Amino acid sequence: MNSEPSLTLRDLLVAIRRRPGRFTLILLAGLAATALFWKLSPRKYGSEGHIFVQLGRTGLTLDPSAAARTVTVMDAPEREIRSVMEIIKSRGVLLQVAEEIGPEEILRNDFAFLTGWIGGILPSGGGVEVDGLSASELERLNQLELAAKEISENLKVYLEKNTSVISVYAKSHRSGLSQRIVNTLMERTREHHLQIHAASSSREFFAKEYADQSLQLDDAIEAQRDFRNENGYLSLESARMTLQGIIDRIEGQLVDVEVELANADSQATELTERLAALEEFLETPAGGLESLSTEGARARYFDLQNERARLLAQYDEEHFRIREIDRQLLEISGELEKLPKQRTQTSAVINPVFEKIQTELVSLQGRQSGLKQKRESLLEKQAAATGQLAELNNEELASSQL
């Protein structure tokens, strides 16, 4: 039975010896790729702290070390420890931590320039005020939410096995920030835990929290209802789909108008060039016409003959006026012999090809004007629909934050 040959270390060494240059190139390329990946990959820094849930009736104590806190409760079964863990991960505590450290500090990383560039090309809702909140205040609340989400995604809270110690581990993109997050988290947890488990105020605390949350929920429901009633929307999602459909149709019409306008501009340029190469009038010469000078002399000759005939009816041929007329007739006869018999007359008529192209150009210019007006109207409608969509997004953000 034949067996497939296997690659041995000796075969590998022989191949390297035969092609040392290629092997060195592959090795250097791999090292360069590894170094580039290590250089560009984001850094992660972590910090860990411990909360000890202590039994007993003594007051709450604090470990002086920066990485440990102590919380004392009346009893510490599994559910009490789990409640402390939920307090650490609660949205209220995370928002307090984000506000104390600063959302800009938490969200800033090595790729902030990319985030800023992406934010610059995405559409923004503008300076719309919602429920008395300005655009800057809404942006601040949004940044706090994002910072709290960033902390939550990089936070790990777990219970050490067979102990009452809760470990809090946080990661961040910069050294020192994770330690600040862990320390602030444990401080705020300590304060919340103390407020909740204070015997005299625990019932008041939960009653106040319930009342506040109920009022905020009622306000959010009323805000959404008023917004839907004012704009005639059944729901925010249906409103978004309707507005997006309108914007899509307007964009499609804009594309068609731009194509038609580009074709009209091209045709107008072509007609203008053709019109510039043509003559507006065509000149037509007409030959065989009598010369103007000859025509004038002949008319004078006929007038003198008529005058001579009229005088002969009264006088004889020796009359001085008749002899003067005969002398003039003789001179005119000599002039007629010298003058040209025919002349050429040129007449100009409008060029029919020029007139046709000019008519087409005027019609095309009117079409261009109509297309430009249609484009301006579509742009105004697009801006209005985009503004309504931005307002809808702001209303949804405000209601979701409430």
C-alpha positions as CSV (number, residue, x, y, z in Angstrom):
1,M,0.0,0.0,0.0
2,N,1.4,3.4,-1.1
3,S,1.4,6.2,1.5
4,E,1.5,9.9,0.8
5,P,4.9,11.5,1.3
6,S,5.0,13.8,4.4
7,L,6.9,17.0,4.7
8,T,9.8,16.7,7.1
9,L,12.0,19.3,8.8
10,R,14.8,18.4,6.5
11,D,12.7,19.1,3.4
12,L,11.8,22.5,4.9
13,L,15.4,23.3,5.5
14,V,16.3,22.3,2.0
15,A,13.6,24.5,0.6
16,I,14.8,27.5,2.7
17,R,18.4,26.9,1.6
18,R,17.3,26.8,-2.1
19,R,15.2,30.1,-1.9
20,P,16.6,32.1,1.0
21,G,15.6,35.4,-0.5
22,R,11.9,34.5,-0.8
23,F,11.8,33.0,2.7
24,T,13.4,36.2,4.1
25,L,10.9,38.4,2.2
26,I,7.9,36.3,3.5
27,L,9.3,36.5,7.1
28,L,9.8,40.3,6.9
29,A,6.3,40.8,5.4
30,G,4.8,38.8,8.3
31,L,6.7,40.7,10.9
32,A,5.7,44.1,9.3
33,A,2.0,43.1,9.2
34,T,2.2,42.0,12.9
35,A,3.8,45.3,13.9
36,L,1.3,47.3,11.9
37,F,-1.6,45.5,13.5
38,W,-0.2,45.9,16.9
39,K,0.4,49.6,16.3
40,L,-3.1,50.4,14.9
41,S,-5.1,48.1,17.2
42,P,-6.9,50.2,20.0
43,R,-5.4,49.8,23.5
44,K,-7.5,48.6,26.3
45,Y,-6.7,49.4,30.0
46,G,-8.5,47.8,32.8
47,S,-9.0,48.4,36.5
48,E,-10.6,46.3,39.2
49,G,-12.1,47.1,42.6
50,H,-13.8,45.0,45.3
51,I,-16.9,45.7,47.4
52,F,-17.2,43.6,50.6
53,V,-20.8,43.1,51.8
54,Q,-20.3,42.8,55.5
55,L,-22.8,41.3,58.0
56,G,-23.7,43.1,61.2
57,R,-25.4,46.2,62.6
58,T,-22.3,48.4,62.7
59,G,-22.2,51.6,60.6
60,L,-21.0,51.6,57.1
61,T,-17.2,51.6,56.9
62,L,-14.9,52.4,54.0
63,D,-11.6,50.7,53.3
64,P,-8.8,53.3,52.9
65,S,-7.3,51.6,49.9
66,A,-8.3,53.0,46.5
67,A,-9.4,49.7,45.0
68,A,-11.8,48.4,47.8
69,R,-15.0,49.5,49.4
70,T,-17.1,48.0,52.2
71,V,-20.8,48.0,52.4
72,T,-22.6,46.8,55.6
73,V,-26.2,45.4,55.5
74,M,-28.5,43.8,58.1
75,D,-28.1,40.4,56.4
76,A,-26.3,39.3,53.3
77,P,-27.9,36.4,51.6
78,E,-27.6,35.8,48.0
79,R,-30.5,38.2,47.1
80,E,-28.9,41.1,49.0
81,I,-25.6,40.6,47.3
82,R,-27.4,40.5,44.0
83,S,-29.2,43.7,44.8
84,V,-25.9,45.4,45.3
85,M,-24.7,44.1,42.0
86,E,-27.8,45.4,40.3
87,I,-27.3,48.8,41.9
88,I,-23.8,49.0,40.4
89,K,-25.1,48.2,36.9
90,S,-28.2,50.4,37.3
91,R,-28.8,53.2,34.8
92,G,-29.1,55.8,37.5
93,V,-25.6,55.0,38.9
94,L,-24.1,54.8,35.4
95,L,-25.5,58.2,34.5
96,Q,-24.2,59.8,37.7
97,V,-20.7,58.3,37.0
98,A,-20.8,59.6,33.4
99,E,-21.8,63.1,34.5
100,E,-19.2,63.2,37.3
101,I,-16.3,62.1,35.1
102,G,-17.6,63.9,32.0
103,P,-19.1,62.3,28.8
104,E,-16.4,63.9,26.7
105,E,-13.7,62.2,28.7
106,I,-15.4,58.8,28.5
107,L,-16.3,58.9,24.8
108,R,-12.9,60.3,23.7
109,N,-10.6,57.7,22.2
110,D,-7.8,57.2,19.7
111,F,-10.2,57.2,16.8
112,A,-12.0,60.5,17.8
113,F,-11.1,62.1,14.5
114,L,-13.0,59.3,12.6
115,T,-16.0,59.7,14.8
116,G,-16.0,63.4,14.2
117,W,-15.7,63.0,10.4
118,I,-18.6,60.5,10.4
119,G,-20.7,62.9,12.6
120,G,-19.9,65.7,10.1
121,I,-21.4,64.0,7.1
122,L,-24.5,62.6,8.8
123,P,-27.6,64.8,8.8
124,S,-28.3,66.7,12.0
125,G,-31.6,67.7,13.5
126,G,-30.6,71.3,13.8
127,G,-31.4,73.8,16.6
128,V,-35.0,72.6,17.4
129,E,-36.2,73.0,20.9
130,V,-38.2,70.2,22.4
131,D,-40.3,70.6,25.6
132,G,-38.3,73.7,26.6
133,L,-34.9,72.0,26.1
134,S,-32.5,73.6,23.7
135,A,-30.5,71.7,21.1
136,S,-27.4,71.9,23.3
137,E,-29.2,70.5,26.3
138,L,-30.6,67.6,24.2
139,E,-27.1,67.0,22.9
140,R,-25.7,67.0,26.5
141,L,-28.4,64.4,27.5
142,N,-27.6,62.3,24.5
143,Q,-23.9,62.4,25.3
144,L,-24.6,61.3,28.9
145,E,-26.7,58.4,27.5
146,L,-23.9,57.3,25.2
147,A,-21.3,57.6,27.9
148,A,-23.4,55.5,30.3
149,K,-23.8,52.9,27.5
150,E,-20.0,52.9,26.9
151,I,-19.4,52.3,30.6
152,S,-22.0,49.5,30.7
153,E,-20.6,47.7,27.7
154,N,-17.0,47.7,29.2
155,L,-18.1,46.9,32.7
156,K,-18.0,43.5,34.4
157,V,-19.6,42.9,37.8
158,Y,-19.3,39.4,39.3
159,L,-19.4,37.7,42.7
160,E,-16.3,36.0,43.9
161,K,-16.9,32.3,44.6
162,N,-17.9,31.4,48.2
163,T,-17.5,35.0,49.4
164,S,-19.4,38.2,50.0
165,V,-17.0,40.2,47.8
166,I,-18.3,41.8,44.6
167,S,-15.6,42.4,42.0
168,V,-16.0,45.4,39.7
169,Y,-13.9,45.4,36.5
170,A,-13.9,48.3,34.0
171,K,-12.1,48.7,30.7
172,S,-11.3,51.9,28.8
173,H,-9.1,53.2,25.9
174,R,-6.8,55.2,28.2
175,S,-4.9,54.5,31.3
176,G,-6.2,56.1,34.4
177,L,-9.8,56.4,33.1
178,S,-10.8,52.9,34.0
179,Q,-9.5,53.4,37.6
180,R,-11.6,56.6,37.9
181,I,-14.7,54.8,36.6
182,V,-14.3,52.0,39.1
183,N,-13.7,54.3,42.1
184,T,-16.7,56.5,41.1
185,L,-18.9,53.5,40.6
186,M,-18.2,52.2,44.0
187,E,-18.6,55.6,45.7
188,R,-22.0,56.1,44.0
189,T,-23.0,52.5,44.8
190,R,-22.1,53.1,48.4
191,E,-24.3,56.2,48.6
192,H,-27.3,54.5,46.9
193,H,-27.0,51.5,49.1
194,L,-26.9,53.6,52.2
195,Q,-29.9,55.6,51.1
196,I,-31.9,52.5,50.3
197,H,-31.1,50.6,53.5
198,A,-31.5,53.4,55.9
199,A,-34.4,52.2,58.1
200,S,-36.0,55.5,58.5
201,S,-35.9,56.6,54.9
202,S,-36.1,53.5,52.7
203,R,-39.9,53.6,52.3
204,E,-39.8,57.3,51.6
205,F,-36.9,56.8,49.1
206,F,-38.8,54.2,47.1
207,A,-42.0,56.1,47.3
208,K,-40.3,59.2,45.9
209,E,-38.6,57.3,43.2
210,Y,-41.9,55.7,42.2
211,A,-43.7,59.0,42.1
212,D,-40.9,60.6,40.0
213,Q,-40.8,57.8,37.6
214,S,-44.6,57.8,37.2
215,L,-44.7,61.6,36.5
216,Q,-41.9,61.2,33.9
217,L,-43.8,58.3,32.3
218,D,-47.0,60.3,32.1
219,D,-45.1,63.3,30.6
220,A,-43.5,61.1,28.0
221,I,-46.9,59.5,27.0
222,E,-48.5,63.0,26.8
223,A,-45.6,64.4,24.7
224,Q,-45.9,61.5,22.2
225,R,-49.7,61.8,22.1
226,D,-49.6,65.6,21.5
227,F,-46.9,65.2,18.8
228,R,-48.9,62.5,16.9
229,N,-52.1,64.6,17.2
230,E,-50.4,67.8,15.9
231,N,-48.9,66.1,12.9
232,G,-51.7,63.5,12.2
233,Y,-49.5,60.4,12.8
234,L,-50.8,57.1,14.1
235,S,-47.3,56.3,15.5
236,L,-43.8,57.6,15.3
237,E,-42.7,54.6,13.2
238,S,-45.4,55.1,10.7
239,A,-44.6,58.9,10.6
240,R,-40.9,58.1,9.9
241,M,-41.8,55.6,7.1
242,T,-44.2,58.2,5.5
243,L,-41.6,61.0,5.6
244,Q,-38.9,58.7,4.4
245,G,-41.1,57.6,1.5
246,I,-41.8,61.3,0.6
247,I,-38.0,62.1,0.7
248,D,-37.3,59.0,-1.5
249,R,-39.8,60.1,-4.1
250,I,-38.5,63.7,-4.1
251,E,-35.0,62.5,-4.6
252,G,-36.1,60.3,-7.5
253,Q,-37.8,63.2,-9.1
254,L,-34.7,65.4,-8.5
255,V,-32.6,62.8,-10.4
256,D,-35.0,62.8,-13.3
257,V,-35.0,66.6,-13.5
258,E,-31.2,66.8,-13.3
259,V,-30.9,64.4,-16.2
260,E,-33.5,66.3,-18.3
261,L,-31.8,69.6,-17.5
262,A,-28.4,68.2,-18.4
263,N,-29.8,67.0,-21.8
264,A,-31.5,70.4,-22.4
265,D,-28.2,72.2,-21.7
266,S,-26.4,70.0,-24.1
267,Q,-29.0,70.6,-26.8
268,A,-28.9,74.3,-26.2
269,T,-25.1,74.4,-26.5
270,E,-25.3,72.5,-29.8
271,L,-28.1,74.7,-31.3
272,T,-26.2,77.8,-30.3
273,E,-23.0,76.6,-32.1
274,R,-25.0,75.7,-35.2
275,L,-26.8,79.1,-35.1
276,A,-23.4,80.9,-34.9
277,A,-22.2,79.2,-38.0
278,L,-25.3,80.2,-40.1
279,E,-26.2,83.5,-41.8
280,E,-29.4,85.2,-40.7
281,F,-30.2,86.5,-44.2
282,L,-29.6,85.1,-47.7
283,E,-28.8,87.6,-50.5
284,T,-30.2,86.8,-54.0
285,P,-28.9,88.8,-57.0
286,A,-31.4,89.7,-59.8
287,G,-29.9,90.5,-63.2
288,G,-31.4,92.0,-66.5
289,L,-32.7,95.2,-64.7
290,E,-32.3,98.6,-66.4
291,S,-29.6,100.8,-65.0
292,L,-30.9,103.5,-62.7
293,S,-28.9,106.2,-64.5
294,T,-30.3,105.1,-67.9
295,E,-33.8,104.9,-66.5
296,G,-33.6,108.5,-65.2
297,A,-32.1,109.9,-68.4
298,R,-34.8,108.1,-70.5
299,A,-37.6,109.6,-68.2
300,R,-36.1,113.1,-68.7
301,Y,-36.0,112.5,-72.5
302,F,-39.7,111.5,-72.6
303,D,-40.6,114.6,-70.5
304,L,-38.7,116.9,-72.9
305,Q,-40.5,115.3,-75.9
306,N,-43.9,115.9,-74.3
307,E,-42.9,119.5,-73.6
308,R,-41.8,120.0,-77.3
309,A,-45.1,118.5,-78.6
310,R,-47.1,120.9,-76.4
311,L,-45.0,123.9,-77.6
312,L,-45.4,123.0,-81.3
313,A,-49.1,123.3,-80.8
314,Q,-48.6,127.0,-80.2
315,Y,-45.3,127.9,-81.9
316,D,-43.2,126.9,-84.9
317,E,-39.9,124.9,-84.7
318,E,-37.9,128.1,-84.8
319,H,-39.2,129.3,-81.5
320,F,-36.3,129.7,-79.0
321,R,-37.9,127.4,-76.4
322,I,-38.4,124.6,-78.9
323,R,-34.8,125.0,-80.1
324,E,-33.6,124.8,-76.5
325,I,-35.6,121.6,-76.0
326,D,-34.1,120.1,-79.2
327,R,-30.6,120.9,-77.9
328,Q,-31.3,119.1,-74.6
329,L,-32.8,116.1,-76.4
330,L,-29.7,115.8,-78.4
331,E,-27.5,115.9,-75.3
332,I,-29.6,113.3,-73.6
333,S,-29.5,111.0,-76.7
334,G,-25.7,111.2,-76.5
335,E,-25.7,110.4,-72.8
336,L,-28.0,107.4,-73.4
337,E,-25.5,106.0,-75.8
338,K,-22.8,106.1,-73.2
339,L,-24.8,104.8,-70.1
340,P,-25.0,100.9,-69.4
341,K,-28.2,99.4,-70.6
342,Q,-28.7,96.8,-67.6
343,R,-28.0,96.6,-63.8
344,T,-28.0,93.8,-61.2
345,Q,-30.1,94.1,-58.0
346,T,-29.5,92.1,-54.8
347,S,-32.4,91.2,-52.5
348,A,-32.0,89.7,-48.9
349,V,-34.4,87.2,-47.4
350,I,-34.3,85.5,-43.9
351,N,-32.5,82.1,-43.8
352,P,-35.2,79.4,-43.2
353,V,-32.7,77.1,-41.5
354,F,-31.5,79.9,-39.2
355,E,-35.2,80.7,-38.4
356,K,-36.0,77.1,-37.6
357,I,-32.9,76.6,-35.3
358,Q,-33.6,79.9,-33.6
359,T,-37.2,78.8,-32.9
360,E,-36.0,75.5,-31.5
361,L,-33.5,77.3,-29.3
362,V,-36.2,79.6,-27.8
363,S,-38.5,76.7,-27.1
364,L,-35.6,74.8,-25.5
365,Q,-34.7,77.8,-23.3
366,G,-38.3,77.9,-22.1
367,R,-38.0,74.3,-21.2
368,Q,-34.8,74.9,-19.3
369,S,-36.4,77.6,-17.3
370,G,-39.3,75.3,-16.4
371,L,-36.9,72.5,-15.3
372,K,-35.0,74.9,-13.1
373,Q,-38.1,76.1,-11.4
374,K,-39.2,72.5,-10.9
375,R,-35.8,71.7,-9.4
376,E,-36.1,74.6,-7.0
377,S,-39.6,73.5,-5.9
378,L,-38.4,69.9,-5.3
379,L,-35.4,71.2,-3.3
380,E,-37.8,73.2,-1.1
381,K,-40.0,70.2,-0.6
382,Q,-37.0,68.0,0.2
383,A,-35.8,70.5,2.8
384,A,-39.2,70.7,4.4
385,A,-39.6,66.9,4.6
386,T,-36.1,66.6,6.0
387,G,-36.9,69.2,8.6
388,Q,-40.0,67.3,9.6
389,L,-38.0,64.1,9.9
390,A,-35.4,65.9,12.1
391,E,-38.1,67.2,14.3
392,L,-39.6,63.8,14.6
393,N,-36.2,62.3,15.6
394,N,-35.9,65.0,18.3
395,E,-39.3,64.3,19.6
396,E,-38.6,60.6,19.7
397,L,-35.3,61.2,21.5
398,A,-36.9,63.5,24.0
399,S,-39.7,61.1,24.8
400,S,-37.3,58.1,25.0
401,Q,-35.1,60.1,27.5
402,L,-38.2,61.0,29.5
